[in-house]
């Protein structure tokens, strides 16, 4: 998703954004991708430790570069870090919109309408995209209700 949207953010370091997206998945390669609404603080800590362990096996200069990048992501102070986080959350909403609604738990009906909205609001392009995603969610819910009678 980040790769396709980089042209919409000319002020962003696109290479850094892609590296952030890739390093984010390091932890999930070990822990699995736990849905955000089920993820606990302990899960977050385990995932962070997994990233650290994987990075720790790398030689320099890759190890130092990736440690610094992970710290930047964690601090959420740069536009690249905030954009990565917004895209990560928005991608989860897209996955839900594409999945069969019978797999949703009750919490997901509201969550799919609100999740990542705050993150997207910083970026006008993402704010518009997030609104379109919410409309897709509303249509999906309405169609399911209609089919149930």
N, C-alpha and C positions, 0 to 999 in steps of 0.2 A: 504494500500500500504506500509506504514511504517513497519507494523508488518511483512509483508512478506519479506521486504528487509533488516531488521536488520542484518541478518547474513553476508551481504555484507560489513558491516561497523563495524568490531570488535572493533575499537577504540572509537566508539560512545556509550554513555550511552543509551541503547535501551529503558529502562523504562522511562527515561526523554523524549526521542523522542516521545514515545506514548502519554505521558501526554501532551506534546506540541500540538500534533495533536488533542487531545480531547478538550483541552481548547480553541483552535482556533475555534472550532465549537460552543462554547458557544454563542458567539455573533451572529452567523448566525442562531442559534435557535430562536433568537428574531427578527432579521432584515430580515431573508431570505438570500439566497446565491445570491448576486448580481454579475453578470458577471464582471470580472476585467476591461473589456474595457468600461463598463458603470458606474463603481464605482467612485464616486466623493470623495473629501476630507471630505465633510459633511457625506457621507455614512460611511467612515472609522471612523470618530469621533463617530457616532451613534453606530457603532459596538463595538468600544472600550469601550464606556460608558455602553453598554449592558453587556459586559464581566465583567466590574467593578461592576455593579449592582448585577449580579448573584453571583459573588465571595463574595461580601459584605454580602450576606445572609448566608454564611457558618460559622460554628463555627471554632474556632482555634483548632488545628494548621493548618487545611486545608486552611483557608482563607489566612493566611500568606504565606504558601507554594505556593499556586496558584498565589497570587499577585507577589511573587518573580519570579515565572516561567514565568508569562505573561510579566514582565519587561525584563527578559532575552530574550524572544522571540522578543520583540520590539527593543531591543538594537542590535540584530543580530550579537553579538560578539563571540558567541560560535559556534562550529561546529554543535552541535545539533540544534541550532536555524536556522542556515543556511541550514542544511539538511531538517528540517521540511518545511521551506519556499520553497525550491526547489521541494520537493515532492508535496506540496500543489499545486504549479503552474503546475507541470507536470501532475498531476491528471486531471486538467482542460483540458489539451490538449488531454489526453486519452478520456475523456468524449466527446469532440468534434469529435474525430476520430470515435467514436462509434455511434454518432448521425447521423441522416439523413442529408446529405449535403444540402438539400433544406431548412433546418432551419438556415443555416449559413447566416450571413450578409456579404457583400463584404469585410469588414475589417478582418473578421475571416480567410480568405484564406491566407493572409500574416501572421497574428498573430499566426496561428496554426503552422507555419513554424519557427517562431522565439521566441515565448513566452517561458520563463523559460530556454532558452539556457544559458544565463549568469549565472543563479543560478546553473545549472547542471554542468557547466564547472569546478567548484571547486572539484568535485568528479568524478574520472575517470569512475566508474561504471555508474553513472548517465549521464555522457557525452555520453557514448556509447548508453545507453538506449534512451536518447533524440534524438540522430541521427536516431535510429530505428523508433522513433515516427514521426520524420520529413519525413522519407521515407514512412511511412503509410499515412501521410497527402498527400504527392505528388501522391501516387497511388490512393487515394480517389478522389482527384481533377481530375486526368487524366481519371479515370473511368467515372466520372460525365460528363466531356467534351465529351468523346467518346459516351456516351449514348444520349447526346443532339444532336449529329451529327455533 
